[in-house]
Amino acid sequence: MLTSSFFDLEVPADQAALQSPMLALGDLKGLVILDEVQLAPALFPFLRERRTRRRRHNSPNRGRAESSAMDSVRLV
């Protein structure tokens, strides 16, 4: 079962939680949705670093389909 987490950057409680992105996002698994992320540009360096780290830890034993899925991750 796919797990997901949703944060809306227009909601003060979510804004407060994401002031410490490592605490809020560091251990999350599955799909993470950041609605209105453009309101928190300070998150982008953290998100880029996480994406890079996940790519580096991609095992060469994994299938091409999974590798392609990771290549399609974009910060928008």
C-alpha positions in Angstrom: 0.0 0.0 0.0 1.3 3.4 -1.0 1.7 5.8 1.9 1.4 9.6 1.4 1.9 12.8 3.3 0.3 16.1 2.4 1.4 19.6 3.4 -0.4 22.8 2.4 1.9 25.8 2.6 -1.1 28.0 3.0 -2.0 26.4 6.3 -0.1 27.9 9.2 0.4 24.6 11.0 2.0 23.1 7.9 4.2 26.2 7.5 5.4 25.8 11.0 6.1 22.1 10.6 8.2 22.8 7.5 10.4 25.4 9.3 12.5 22.4 10.1 12.3 20.3 6.9 14.6 17.6 8.1 12.4 16.9 11.1 9.1 17.2 9.1 10.2 15.4 5.9 13.4 13.4 6.8 11.9 10.1 7.7 8.8 10.2 5.5 8.3 7.3 3.1 6.1 7.1 0.0 4.5 10.1 -1.8 5.0 13.5 -0.2 2.8 16.3 -1.6 3.8 19.9 -0.9 0.9 22.1 -2.1 1.9 25.7 -2.8 5.6 24.9 -2.2 6.5 28.1 -4.1 5.6 29.9 -0.8 8.6 28.3 0.9 11.6 28.7 -1.4 13.9 27.8 1.5 12.7 24.2 1.1 14.2 23.8 -2.4 17.8 23.1 -1.4 16.6 20.4 1.1 14.4 18.8 -1.6 17.2 18.8 -4.2 19.6 17.3 -1.7 17.1 14.5 -0.9 16.5 13.8 -4.5 20.2 13.6 -5.2 20.8 11.3 -2.2 18.0 8.9 -3.3 19.5 8.7 -6.8 22.9 7.9 -5.4 21.5 5.1 -3.2 19.7 3.6 -6.2 20.9 0.0 -6.3 22.2 -1.2 -9.7 20.2 -4.4 -9.1 16.9 -2.6 -9.5 15.0 -2.7 -12.7 15.1 -0.1 -15.4 11.5 0.8 -14.8 12.2 1.9 -11.3 15.3 3.8 -12.4 13.2 5.6 -15.0 10.7 6.5 -12.4 13.3 8.2 -10.3 14.7 10.0 -13.3 11.2 11.5 -13.9 11.1 13.2 -10.4 10.9 16.9 -10.8 10.7 19.8 -8.5 7.8 21.9 -9.8 
